[in-house]
Amino acid sequence: MNLIQGYDPDTLREIVSERECLMRLAEIENQRSLPVLLERVWLLKVLDRLDEALETAEETVRQARMAGTRKDLLRARVLHATVLQHRGAHAAAALELAHSASEAEGQGWIGIAAFAHQHHGKNAYEARDFEQARESFKRSLFLRREAGADDAELEQALRAIEAAERRSAEGADALV
């Protein structure tokens, strides 16, 4: 089930159906597996229930650390960082995303690295560091191409690059 209907061109955040997200959250309410916890964190985040999302994200990181693989832990850390980002803790999110991207690339886990770079870019974008956002989005695009991503994923990365370039140019124009 793909709950993402698109991306806001100004914020780059996911556009979702609140009703469908709430229904899915109710469906998985009592399940405790790591993939379900990851999904629950994301659902709580996009529903703007950030206190619950943070608590669940921290629980997910602990579970991944104790019973998951290193890949599971990286996915959990990236998702935890996105919750921090939505809460406005951009410096903490940037640090966690940069470490996750670096570790994933070091291990050759291209998909996770691309995911971490994309979110690093979104975090920088929200923090108004458009040059860093652009660089992170470009790295994500490069890695997605290397991994053989589909056109929709590549298009998403290209649109993010364009948004960062547009915002950077707007900022430069404001200084003139």
N, CA, C and O atoms as a DFTB+ gen file, in Angstrom:
704 C
 N C O
     1  1       0.843      -1.173       0.000
     2  2       0.000       0.000       0.000
     3  2       0.891       1.240       0.000
     4  3       1.722       1.411       0.892
     5  1       0.720       2.097      -0.991
     6  2       1.484       3.332      -1.056
     7  2       0.592       4.479      -0.590
     8  3      -0.348       4.867      -1.284
     9  1       0.885       5.002       0.558
    10  2       0.072       6.056       1.143
    11  2       0.501       7.450       0.697
    12  3      -0.201       8.427       0.956
    13  1       1.642       7.547       0.032
    14  2       2.136       8.838      -0.429
    15  2       1.458       9.174      -1.751
    16  3       1.558       8.432      -2.728
    17  1       0.762      10.320      -1.759
    18  2       0.048      10.756      -2.957
    19  2       0.871      11.740      -3.779
    20  3       0.528      12.037      -4.924
    21  1       1.940      12.239      -3.205
    22  2       2.797      13.194      -3.884
    23  2       3.643      13.918      -2.858
    24  3       3.701      13.527      -1.692
    25  1       4.304      14.984      -3.307
    26  2       5.175      15.766      -2.428
    27  2       4.847      17.244      -2.601
    28  3       4.658      17.721      -3.720
    29  1       4.782      17.952      -1.502
    30  2       4.527      19.379      -1.550
    31  2       5.724      20.055      -2.226
    32  3       6.859      19.851      -1.796
    33  1       5.496      20.857      -3.277
    34  2       6.616      21.451      -4.006
    35  2       7.384      22.503      -3.197
    36  3       8.535      22.804      -3.513
    37  1       6.761      23.058      -2.163
    38  2       7.438      24.078      -1.360
    39  2       8.160      23.501      -0.154
    40  3       9.268      23.930       0.170
    41  1       7.543      22.530       0.516
    42  2       8.157      21.968       1.727
    43  2       8.899      20.666       1.460
    44  3       9.746      20.261       2.257
    45  1       8.593      20.008       0.350
    46  2       9.129      18.695      -0.044
    47  2       8.627      17.564       0.859
    48  3       9.109      16.435       0.763
    49  1       7.677      17.857       1.722
    50  2       7.115      16.818       2.590
    51  2       6.071      16.006       1.838
    52  3       5.491      16.463       0.853
    53  1       5.845      14.790       2.327
    54  2       4.890      13.891       1.711
    55  2       3.468      14.439       1.825
    56  3       3.096      15.034       2.836
    57  1       2.688      14.226       0.777
    58  2       1.260      14.510       0.813
    59  2       0.579      13.155       0.967
    60  3       0.771      12.258       0.146
    61  1      -0.216      13.014       2.020
    62  2      -0.861      11.744       2.317
    63  2      -2.337      11.974       2.603
    64  3      -2.765      13.094       2.879
    65  1      -3.098      10.904       2.533
    66  2      -4.489      10.939       2.959
    67  2      -4.502      10.637       4.456
    68  3      -4.134       9.544       4.886
    69  1      -4.931      11.623       5.239
    70  2      -4.970      11.421       6.687
    71  2      -5.855      10.229       7.044
    72  3      -5.509       9.431       7.916
    73  1      -6.981      10.115       6.376
    74  2      -7.919       9.015       6.640
    75  2      -7.259       7.654       6.415
    76  3      -7.366       6.758       7.253
    77  1      -6.579       7.507       5.280
    78  2      -5.923       6.230       4.973
    79  2      -4.790       5.935       5.948
    80  3      -4.592       4.786       6.342
    81  1      -4.046       6.968       6.338
    82  2      -2.963       6.777       7.304
    83  2      -3.519       6.346       8.659
    84  3      -2.957       5.463       9.307
    85  1      -4.607       6.956       9.085
    86  2      -5.229       6.570      10.361
    87  2      -5.753       5.145      10.307
    88  3      -5.637       4.402      11.282
    89  1      -6.333       4.757       9.166
    90  2      -6.822       3.382       9.008
    91  2      -5.655       2.396       9.093
    92  3      -5.754       1.366       9.759
    93  1      -4.563       2.715       8.424
    94  2      -3.394       1.824       8.441
    95  2      -2.794       1.748       9.840
    96  3      -2.384       0.674      10.282
    97  1      -2.742       2.864      10.530
    98  2      -2.228       2.892      11.892
    99  2      -3.074       1.995      12.791
   100  3      -2.531       1.267      13.623
   101  1      -4.381       2.038      12.636
   102  2      -5.274       1.174      13.421
   103  2      -5.052      -0.300      13.087
   104  3      -5.109      -1.152      13.974
   105  1      -4.800      -0.604      11.815
   106  2      -4.562      -1.988      11.379
   107  2      -3.343      -2.603      12.057
   108  3      -3.354      -3.782      12.412
   109  1      -2.298      -1.809      12.235
   110  2      -1.030      -2.359      12.736
   111  2      -0.806      -2.061      14.217
   112  3       0.280      -2.306      14.742
   113  1      -1.805      -1.546      14.875
   114  2      -1.688      -1.067      16.253
   115  2      -1.050      -2.062      17.217
   116  3      -0.219      -1.673      18.038
   117  1      -1.417      -3.320      17.135
   118  2      -0.941      -4.299      18.114
   119  2       0.242      -5.131      17.641
   120  3       0.680      -6.037      18.351
   121  1       0.760      -4.845      16.470
   122  2       1.891      -5.609      15.943
   123  2       3.198      -5.010      16.444
   124  3       3.301      -3.796      16.615
   125  1       4.195      -5.856      16.679
   126  2       5.439      -5.397      17.301
   127  2       6.699      -5.675      16.477
   128  3       7.802      -5.417      16.957
   129  1       6.569      -6.189      15.264
   130  2       7.762      -6.493      14.481
   131  2       8.483      -5.203      14.114
   132  3       7.882      -4.129      14.112
   133  1       9.757      -5.311      13.805
   134  2      10.539      -4.137      13.455
   135  2       9.997      -3.418      12.218
   136  3       9.879      -2.193      12.245
   137  1       9.662      -4.125      11.133
   138  2       9.093      -3.413       9.978
   139  2       7.809      -2.657      10.325
   140  3       7.576      -1.561       9.814
   141  1       6.991      -3.231      11.178
   142  2       5.750      -2.563      11.571
   143  2       6.048      -1.342      12.442
   144  3       5.397      -0.306      12.304
   145  1       7.023      -1.463      13.330
   146  2       7.399      -0.300      14.147
   147  2       7.912       0.836      13.271
   148  3       7.591       1.999      13.512
   149  1       8.708       0.505      12.258
   150  2       9.198       1.516      11.331
   151  2       8.032       2.196      10.612
   152  3       8.008       3.417      10.459
   153  1       7.087       1.402      10.181
   154  2       5.911       1.957       9.507
   155  2       5.102       2.838      10.462
   156  3       4.614       3.898      10.072
   157  1       4.966       2.397      11.698
   158  2       4.218       3.174      12.690
   159  2       4.882       4.542      12.923
   160  3       4.199       5.562      13.018
   161  1       6.209       4.551      13.011
   162  2       6.927       5.824      13.183
   163  2       6.597       6.757      12.025
   164  3       6.269       7.924      12.237
   165  1       6.681       6.246      10.815
   166  2       6.418       7.074       9.646
   167  2       4.979       7.595       9.658
   168  3       4.740       8.773       9.393
   169  1       4.038       6.728       9.960
   170  2       2.636       7.147       9.995
   171  2       2.401       8.232      11.039
   172  3       1.735       9.230      10.761
   173  1       2.938       8.044      12.224
   174  2       2.789       9.053      13.272
   175  2       3.429      10.375      12.852
   176  3       2.902      11.451      13.137
   177  1       4.560      10.278      12.180
   178  2       5.255      11.488      11.722
   179  2       4.409      12.246      10.706
   180  3       4.210      13.452      10.855
   181  1       3.908      11.570       9.681
   182  2       3.143      12.277       8.642
   183  2       1.788      12.751       9.153
   184  3       1.184      13.651       8.570
   185  1       1.310      12.152      10.238
   186  2       0.073      12.611      10.866
   187  2       0.338      13.745      11.859
   188  3      -0.585      14.243      12.503
   189  1       1.602      14.145      11.976
   190  2       2.030      15.238      12.848
   191  2       1.793      14.921      14.334
   192  3       1.541      15.820      15.136
   193  1       1.876      13.660      14.678
   194  2       1.801      13.231      16.078
   195  2       3.243      12.979      16.530
   196  3       3.659      11.845      16.764
   197  1       3.979      14.077      16.642
   198  2       5.433      14.007      16.747
   199  2       5.936      13.480      18.081
   200  3       6.992      12.848      18.111
   201  1       5.240      13.704      19.179
   202  2       5.674      13.145      20.459
   203  2       5.594      11.625      20.421
   204  3       6.524      10.936      20.843
   205  1       4.484      11.107      19.914
   206  2       4.333       9.653      19.775
   207  2       5.343       9.101      18.777
   208  3       5.913       8.030      18.989
   209  1       5.559       9.829      17.700
   210  2       6.513       9.384      16.678
   211  2       7.912       9.285      17.263
   212  3       8.629       8.319      17.002
   213  1       8.307      10.284      18.056
   214  2       9.641      10.265      18.648
   215  2       9.790       9.102      19.623
   216  3      10.801       8.399      19.601
   217  1       8.807       8.900      20.462
   218  2       8.859       7.793      21.423
   219  2       8.941       6.448      20.701
   220  3       9.722       5.579      21.090
   221  1       8.147       6.280      19.663
   222  2       8.159       5.028      18.894
   223  2       9.469       4.883      18.126
   224  3       9.992       3.775      18.010
   225  1      10.003       5.976      17.605
   226  2      11.276       5.933      16.881
   227  2      12.402       5.492      17.806
   228  3      13.247       4.683      17.422
   229  1      12.414       6.022      19.020
   230  2      13.449       5.625      19.981
   231  2      13.319       4.155      20.350
   232  3      14.323       3.457      20.488
   233  1      12.094       3.683      20.510
   234  2      11.861       2.261      20.781
   235  2      12.326       1.409      19.603
   236  3      12.894       0.334      19.794
   237  1      12.084       1.890      18.392
   238  2      12.474       1.159      17.182
   239  2      13.992       1.065      17.071
   240  3      14.523       0.015      16.710
   241  1      14.689       2.146      17.375
   242  2      16.159       2.124      17.350
   243  2      16.673       1.125      18.380
   244  3      17.591       0.357      18.092
   245  1      16.090       1.127      19.577
   246  2      16.514       0.155      20.612
   247  2      16.285      -1.278      20.154
   248  3      17.157      -2.132      20.313
   249  1      15.110      -1.542      19.584
   250  2      14.812      -2.898      19.124
   251  2      15.759      -3.311      18.002
   252  3      16.237      -4.445      17.982
   253  1      16.028      -2.414      17.081
   254  2      16.938      -2.734      15.977
   255  2      18.340      -2.995      16.505
   256  3      19.036      -3.886      16.018
   257  1      18.751      -2.229      17.490
   258  2      20.083      -2.401      18.070
   259  2      20.190      -3.768      18.755
   260  3      21.229      -4.423      18.674
   261  1      19.125      -4.194      19.422
   262  2      19.170      -5.448      20.185
   263  2      18.913      -6.684      19.323
   264  3      19.557      -7.716      19.511
   265  1      17.973      -6.584      18.379
   266  2      17.551      -7.798      17.687
   267  2      17.611      -7.709      16.163
   268  3      17.319      -8.690      15.478
   269  1      17.980      -6.565      15.634
   270  2      17.983      -6.414      14.183
   271  2      19.377      -6.522      13.599
   272  3      20.345      -6.818      14.298
   273  1      19.455      -6.278      12.318
   274  2      20.733      -6.261      11.614
   275  2      21.268      -4.826      11.607
   276  3      20.586      -3.901      12.047
   277  1      22.473      -4.651      11.111
   278  2      23.027      -3.290      10.989
   279  2      22.203      -2.467      10.004
   280  3      22.036      -1.260      10.183
   281  1      21.689      -3.120       8.964
   282  2      20.823      -2.416       8.009
   283  2      19.546      -1.947       8.700
   284  3      19.098      -0.818       8.498
   285  1      18.970      -2.819       9.513
   286  2      17.765      -2.443      10.263
   287  2      18.034      -1.240      11.147
   288  3      17.214      -0.326      11.228
   289  1      19.185      -1.239      11.812
   290  2      19.533      -0.140      12.699
   291  2      19.686       1.167      11.911
   292  3      19.237       2.220      12.362
   293  1      20.314       1.099      10.747
   294  2      20.460       2.304       9.931
   295  2      19.104       2.846       9.486
   296  3      18.861       4.051       9.542
   297  1      18.229       1.954       9.047
   298  2      16.882       2.396       8.641
   299  2      16.168       3.061       9.812
   300  3      15.523       4.096       9.644
   301  1      16.282       2.468      10.995
   302  2      15.635       3.023      12.188
   303  2      16.232       4.380      12.548
   304  3      15.508       5.298      12.933
   305  1      17.548       4.507      12.425
   306  2      18.198       5.789      12.740
   307  2      17.801       6.880      11.759
   308  3      17.596       8.026      12.159
   309  1      17.689       6.539      10.482
   310  2      17.262       7.526       9.485
   311  2      15.840       7.992       9.800
   312  3      15.550       9.188       9.768
   313  1      14.971       7.051      10.098
   314  2      13.593       7.417      10.413
   315  2      13.523       8.252      11.690
   316  3      12.755       9.211      11.762
   317  1      14.315       7.895      12.691
   318  2      14.394       8.678      13.929
   319  2      14.817      10.110      13.595
   320  3      14.254      11.065      14.131
   321  1      15.796      10.257      12.719
   322  2      16.284      11.585      12.342
   323  2      15.191      12.390      11.637
   324  3      15.107      13.605      11.817
   325  1      14.362      11.730      10.844
   326  2      13.293      12.475      10.160
   327  2      12.264      12.999      11.162
   328  3      11.660      14.049      10.944
   329  1      12.070      12.276      12.245
   330  2      11.170      12.772      13.297
   331  2      11.801      13.993      13.969
   332  3      11.125      14.987      14.236
   333  1      13.107      13.904      14.237
   334  2      13.805      15.062      14.804
   335  2      13.662      16.272      13.880
   336  3      13.420      17.388      14.340
   337  1      13.813      16.044      12.587
   338  2      13.667      17.108      11.596
   339  2      12.279      17.743      11.686
   340  3      12.159      18.967      11.732
   341  1      11.241      16.926      11.712
   342  2       9.877      17.444      11.778
   343  2       9.630      18.204      13.075
   344  3       8.762      19.076      13.127
   345  1      10.380      17.883      14.115
   346  2      10.260      18.596      15.390
   347  2      11.105      19.875      15.409
   348  3      11.059      20.638      16.375
   349  1      11.881      20.109      14.332
   350  2      12.686      21.314      14.237
   351  2      14.095      21.180      14.791
   352  3      14.818      22.172      14.879
   353  1      14.497      19.976      15.165
   354  2      15.849      19.732      15.684
   355  2      16.773      19.417      14.508
   356  3      17.259      18.295      14.367
   357  1      17.006      20.426      13.667
   358  2      17.726      20.210      12.416
   359  2      19.188      19.802      12.614
   360  3      19.695      18.968      11.864
   361  1      19.865      20.365      13.595
   362  2      21.279      20.016      13.804
   363  2      21.419      18.555      14.213
   364  3      22.286      17.848      13.699
   365  1      20.580      18.100      15.126
   366  2      20.632      16.696      15.566
   367  2      20.272      15.763      14.412
   368  3      20.901      14.721      14.230
   369  1      19.260      16.140      13.637
   370  2      18.852      15.318      12.495
   371  2      19.971      15.254      11.460
   372  3      20.254      14.186      10.916
   373  1      20.607      16.389      11.185
   374  2      21.694      16.424      10.193
   375  2      22.828      15.502      10.592
   376  3      23.370      14.775       9.760
   377  1      23.182      15.533      11.859
   378  2      24.273      14.688      12.347
   379  2      23.930      13.203      12.197
   380  3      24.740      12.420      11.703
   381  1      22.736      12.828      12.623
   382  2      22.326      11.427      12.539
   383  2      22.219      10.963      11.088
   384  3      22.602       9.839      10.764
   385  1      21.704      11.820      10.225
   386  2      21.574      11.451       8.810
   387  2      22.935      11.354       8.125
   388  3      23.160      10.450       7.320
   389  1      23.836      12.270       8.434
   390  2      25.176      12.224       7.840
   391  2      25.915      10.958       8.260
   392  3      26.561      10.311       7.436
   393  1      25.823      10.606       9.531
   394  2      26.482       9.382      10.007
   395  2      25.861       8.150       9.354
   396  3      26.572       7.227       8.955
   397  1      24.545       8.139       9.247
   398  2      23.862       6.995       8.637
   399  2      24.242       6.856       7.165
   400  3      24.506       5.749       6.695
   401  1      24.269       7.970       6.438
   402  2      24.633       7.929       5.022
   403  2      26.063       7.437       4.845
   404  3      26.342       6.612       3.975
   405  1      26.960       7.946       5.674
   406  2      28.363       7.553       5.597
   407  2      28.546       6.066       5.884
   408  3      29.268       5.370       5.170
   409  1      27.889       5.590       6.929
   410  2      28.007       4.169       7.272
   411  2      27.421       3.292       6.168
   412  3      28.013       2.276       5.805
   413  1      26.264       3.676       5.632
   414  2      25.633       2.886       4.570
   415  2      26.524       2.838       3.327
   416  3      26.678       1.782       2.712
   417  1      27.109       3.976       2.958
   418  2      28.004       3.980       1.801
   419  2      29.237       3.133       2.065
   420  3      29.700       2.410       1.183
   421  1      29.766       3.222       3.272
   422  2      30.939       2.426       3.637
   423  2      30.679       0.938       3.550
   424  3      31.578       0.161       3.229
   425  1      29.443       0.537       3.837
   426  2      29.071      -0.876       3.769
   427  2      28.625      -1.305       2.366
   428  3      28.421      -2.490       2.103
   429  1      28.476      -0.318       1.469
   430  2      28.012      -0.639       0.116
   431  2      26.511      -0.817       0.020
   432  3      26.020      -1.418      -0.935
   433  1      25.772      -0.305       0.994
   434  2      24.311      -0.395       1.005
   435  2      23.750       0.848       0.319
   436  3      23.332       1.805       0.971
   437  1      23.753       0.811      -0.986
   438  2      23.452       1.978      -1.803
   439  2      22.038       2.502      -1.562
   440  3      21.835       3.713      -1.468
   441  1      21.072       1.610      -1.462
   442  2      19.687       2.034      -1.257
   443  2      19.500       2.802       0.038
   444  3      18.829       3.834       0.065
   445  1      20.092       2.300       1.110
   446  2      19.979       2.983       2.402
   447  2      20.746       4.301       2.359
   448  3      20.289       5.304       2.908
   449  1      21.902       4.305       1.712
   450  2      22.680       5.541       1.595
   451  2      21.898       6.597       0.825
   452  3      21.873       7.762       1.224
   453  1      21.258       6.204      -0.275
   454  2      20.459       7.150      -1.061
   455  2      19.306       7.702      -0.227
   456  3      19.016       8.898      -0.269
   457  1      18.658       6.833       0.524
   458  2      17.556       7.217       1.409
   459  2      18.046       8.222       2.453
   460  3      17.382       9.228       2.704
   461  1      19.196       7.957       3.058
   462  2      19.749       8.852       4.079
   463  2      20.146      10.197       3.472
   464  3      19.897      11.241       4.076
   465  1      20.759      10.187       2.290
   466  2      21.137      11.447       1.634
   467  2      19.900      12.261       1.255
   468  3      19.897      13.485       1.388
   469  1      18.853      11.586       0.784
   470  2      17.623      12.303       0.413
   471  2      17.050      13.019       1.643
   472  3      16.646      14.179       1.563
   473  1      17.021      12.318       2.775
   474  2      16.487      12.941       3.988
   475  2      17.447      13.984       4.565
   476  3      17.013      14.958       5.181
   477  1      18.738      13.781       4.365
   478  2      19.705      14.806       4.771
   479  2      19.430      16.084       3.986
   480  3      19.490      17.186       4.531
   481  1      19.128      15.924       2.705
   482  2      18.783      17.060       1.872
   483  2      17.500      17.738       2.315
   484  3      17.426      18.966       2.360
   485  1      16.488      16.942       2.641
   486  2      15.222      17.522       3.105
   487  2      15.422      18.288       4.413
   488  3      14.840      19.354       4.609
   489  1      16.239      17.746       5.294
   490  2      16.516      18.413       6.560
   491  2      17.238      19.740       6.309
   492  3      16.885      20.761       6.900
   493  1      18.239      19.727       5.441
   494  2      18.971      20.959       5.117
   495  2      18.039      21.971       4.454
   496  3      18.124      23.169       4.724
   497  1      17.164      21.496       3.602
   498  2      16.195      22.362       2.916
   499  2      15.313      23.079       3.943
   500  3      15.111      24.290       3.860
   501  1      14.794      22.324       4.901
   502  2      13.948      22.934       5.931
   503  2      14.738      23.888       6.821
   504  3      14.187      24.857       7.343
   505  1      16.027      23.610       6.992
   506  2      16.891      24.489       7.793
   507  2      17.392      25.681       6.967
   508  3      18.160      26.507       7.460
   509  1      16.946      25.761       5.704
   510  2      17.269      26.858       4.783
   511  2      18.736      26.866       4.343
   512  3      19.267      27.906       3.954
   513  1      19.386      25.700       4.408
   514  2      20.743      25.546       3.876
   515  2      20.589      24.894       2.502
   516  3      20.787      23.690       2.339
   517  1      20.233      25.714       1.528
   518  2      19.851      25.190       0.218
   519  2      21.019      24.599      -0.563
   520  3      20.823      23.689      -1.368
   521  1      22.239      25.108      -0.336
   522  2      23.408      24.529      -1.003
   523  2      23.659      23.106      -0.502
   524  3      23.919      22.202      -1.296
   525  1      23.580      22.911       0.816
   526  2      23.754      21.563       1.374
   527  2      22.631      20.652       0.899
   528  3      22.863      19.488       0.574
   529  1      21.422      21.182       0.860
   530  2      20.279      20.391       0.391
   531  2      20.531      19.909      -1.032
   532  3      20.342      18.734      -1.345
   533  1      20.960      20.832      -1.889
   534  2      21.234      20.495      -3.290
   535  2      22.297      19.407      -3.396
   536  3      22.137      18.456      -4.160
   537  1      23.371      19.541      -2.640
   538  2      24.444      18.537      -2.680
   539  2      23.947      17.171      -2.205
   540  3      24.275      16.146      -2.803
   541  1      23.168      17.158      -1.143
   542  2      22.637      15.887      -0.626
   543  2      21.674      15.254      -1.619
   544  3      21.705      14.042      -1.830
   545  1      20.812      16.073      -2.234
   546  2      19.882      15.550      -3.231
   547  2      20.632      14.999      -4.441
   548  3      20.254      13.966      -4.995
   549  1      21.695      15.690      -4.849
   550  2      22.490      15.204      -5.984
   551  2      23.145      13.863      -5.654
   552  3      23.180      12.959      -6.489
   553  1      23.655      13.746      -4.445
   554  2      24.277      12.476      -4.036
   555  2      23.232      11.364      -4.027
   556  3      23.505      10.245      -4.461
   557  1      22.055      11.670      -3.537
   558  2      20.972      10.690      -3.535
   559  2      20.620      10.267      -4.959
   560  3      20.437       9.082      -5.235
   561  1      20.527      11.245      -5.861
   562  2      20.220      10.937      -7.264
   563  2      21.279      10.030      -7.866
   564  3      20.950       9.051      -8.536
   565  1      22.549      10.347      -7.634
   566  2      23.648       9.531      -8.147
   567  2      23.538       8.089      -7.637
   568  3      23.667       7.138      -8.407
   569  1      23.298       7.943      -6.335
   570  2      23.208       6.607      -5.744
   571  2      21.974       5.858      -6.243
   572  3      22.031       4.652      -6.486
   573  1      20.877       6.563      -6.393
   574  2      19.654       5.915      -6.906
   575  2      19.872       5.416      -8.334
   576  3      19.439       4.319      -8.686
   577  1      20.544       6.225      -9.153
   578  2      20.855       5.786     -10.522
   579  2      21.732       4.540     -10.490
   580  3      21.503       3.580     -11.226
   581  1      22.739       4.576      -9.622
   582  2      23.652       3.436      -9.494
   583  2      22.911       2.177      -9.063
   584  3      23.258       1.071      -9.478
   585  1      21.891       2.349      -8.232
   586  2      21.130       1.204      -7.730
   587  2      20.050       0.742      -8.708
   588  3      19.395      -0.275      -8.479
   589  1      19.862       1.497      -9.809
   590  2      18.855       1.109     -10.794
   591  2      17.440       1.477     -10.381
   592  3      16.493       0.747     -10.675
   593  1      17.294       2.600      -9.702
   594  2      15.975       3.042      -9.235
   595  2      15.043       3.296     -10.409
   596  3      15.475       3.556     -11.532
   597  1      13.749       3.213     -10.112
   598  2      12.764       3.476     -11.166
   599  2      12.655       4.977     -11.440
   600  3      13.173       5.807     -10.693
   601  1      11.968       5.293     -12.528
   602  2      11.863       6.684     -12.963
   603  2      11.197       7.581     -11.917
   604  3      11.572       8.745     -11.778
   605  1      10.229       7.061     -11.190
   606  2       9.524       7.875     -10.190
   607  2      10.478       8.325      -9.084
   608  3      10.419       9.473      -8.643
   609  1      11.357       7.423      -8.635
   610  2      12.326       7.787      -7.601
   611  2      13.332       8.810      -8.122
   612  3      13.700       9.749      -7.417
   613  1      13.770       8.615      -9.359
   614  2      14.718       9.566      -9.953
   615  2      14.058      10.930     -10.139
   616  3      14.680      11.965      -9.901
   617  1      12.806      10.926     -10.562
   618  2      12.065      12.179     -10.747
   619  2      11.915      12.921      -9.417
   620  3      12.042      14.145      -9.371
   621  1      11.650      12.192      -8.351
   622  2      11.527      12.806      -7.029
   623  2      12.838      13.504      -6.645
   624  3      12.820      14.630      -6.150
   625  1      13.952      12.845      -6.870
   626  2      15.254      13.427      -6.549
   627  2      15.534      14.656      -7.414
   628  3      16.049      15.659      -6.918
   629  1      15.198      14.583      -8.701
   630  2      15.402      15.729      -9.595
   631  2      14.556      16.932      -9.175
   632  3      15.023      18.070      -9.216
   633  1      13.334      16.679      -8.779
   634  2      12.465      17.781      -8.324
   635  2      13.003      18.418      -7.047
   636  3      12.907      19.631      -6.864
   637  1      13.563      17.605      -6.175
   638  2      14.149      18.138      -4.943
   639  2      15.357      19.020      -5.260
   640  3      15.536      20.076      -4.652
   641  1      16.183      18.586      -6.209
   642  2      17.337      19.388      -6.630
   643  2      16.853      20.727      -7.194
   644  3      17.383      21.783      -6.848
   645  1      15.847      20.673      -8.061
   646  2      15.303      21.897      -8.652
   647  2      14.747      22.836      -7.577
   648  3      14.949      24.048      -7.649
   649  1      14.053      22.284      -6.585
   650  2      13.492      23.112      -5.511
   651  2      14.605      23.792      -4.720
   652  3      14.494      24.971      -4.385
   653  1      15.669      23.063      -4.420
   654  2      16.792      23.641      -3.672
   655  2      17.479      24.727      -4.502
   656  3      17.852      25.773      -3.971
   657  1      17.646      24.481      -5.798
   658  2      18.261      25.486      -6.665
   659  2      17.391      26.732      -6.752
   660  3      17.902      27.852      -6.720
   661  1      16.080      26.543      -6.863
   662  2      15.154      27.665      -6.944
   663  2      15.206      28.489      -5.654
   664  3      15.271      29.718      -5.702
   665  1      15.178      27.816      -4.513
   666  2      15.220      28.523      -3.221
   667  2      16.557      29.233      -3.027
   668  3      16.604      30.334      -2.480
   669  1      17.631      28.611      -3.471
   670  2      18.946      29.226      -3.364
   671  2      19.006      30.491      -4.207
   672  3      19.538      31.510      -3.766
   673  1      18.459      30.429      -5.428
   674  2      18.437      31.590      -6.313
   675  2      17.562      32.695      -5.736
   676  3      17.908      33.873      -5.827
   677  1      16.421      32.319      -5.137
   678  2      15.538      33.315      -4.524
   679  2      16.262      34.037      -3.392
   680  3      16.127      35.249      -3.228
   681  1      17.026      33.284      -2.621
   682  2      17.796      33.878      -1.520
   683  2      18.874      34.818      -2.030
   684  3      19.117      35.870      -1.439
   685  1      19.520      34.442      -3.126
   686  2      20.563      35.280      -3.719
   687  2      19.951      36.567      -4.275
   688  3      20.537      37.643      -4.156
   689  1      18.762      36.446      -4.885
   690  2      18.070      37.629      -5.408
   691  2      17.675      38.582      -4.293
   692  3      17.694      39.800      -4.476
   693  1      17.324      38.041      -3.156
   694  2      16.910      38.879      -2.022
   695  2      18.083      39.699      -1.476
   696  3      17.874      40.759      -0.887
   697  1      19.299      39.219      -1.664
   698  2      20.474      39.914      -1.160
   699  2      20.915      41.048      -2.073
   700  3      21.692      41.910      -1.662
   701  1      20.427      41.056      -3.306
   702  2      20.849      42.068      -4.287
   703  2      20.113      43.371      -4.065
   704  3      20.337      44.338      -4.794
